[in-house]
Amino acid sequence: MYYKSTGYRIFNVANIVFLSIISIACILPLIHVLAISFSSGLAVDANKVTFWPVEFTIDSYKRTFADSDFVGSFINSLLRIVLGVSIGIIVTVLTAYPLSKMEKLKGGKPLAWFFVFTMLFSGGLIPTYIVIQKLHLMNTIWAIVLPNALGIYNMILMLNFFRGIPKELEEASLIDGAGHYATLFRIYVPVSMPSIATIVLFITITHWNAWFDALIYLKKEQWPMSTLLQTLVKAPDPSQHMTAEEAMMLTERTLKAAKLFVGTAPILLVYPFLQRYFVKGMVLGAVKG
């Protein structure tokens, strides 16, 4: 058996070592930020903090959640996620289903290539800005939700999964009198949950991390958390507005670390629940293409 050979074992060990190093390199910065957020300002300024809190305190988190701008941006992010994921998954499924039958769909192949073309070439920032302005979407949540409603990569993944579903299921449904909408929502969608869960995760991460579109299309009070956090990097030191006692426990670095970790935590909490679908959905969508 090939997996008992010496070469395969060496390859397997090398893979484990390589992936372990990559994983550690990814997680250590997050642990460092978490340790800073729970440390006192004096310890952080003295560079005593590495991967464990020094002079443990939760003052940075108290001040973070007392910041009305930060709480407002968190709510704006949740609204963006709810609308973005709901609209995104509906548009993706409704686009992928007919394209999965491009042999029967008139003009299906040219239409599929048109979608691929838009994935490779976009109109650019200025034409997109003019379109958003002409549609009167400026300073509304729709300016950042609608342009991202359809991810072409997600649509191709869903299309490949639909093409892998046995045609006998569709034929049996159509013989029983169901139309295409009934077949889609009663047959295709229920058996496609791994791919749908994967796409939900992709869309969620896309909207949670996106910050530039909100910066140019929305007012400051409408910004999601990612945009607010990005601007914090260039913001003046918030500790200059603190009392002497607060300044001893908090610094710019501790406050930014707390806000960065709070901004990352929701994705870290969601990922384990979708991870079991993630690998399965990716593999099935890729292999059956």
Beta strands, then each sheet from edge to edge (+ up, - down):
end
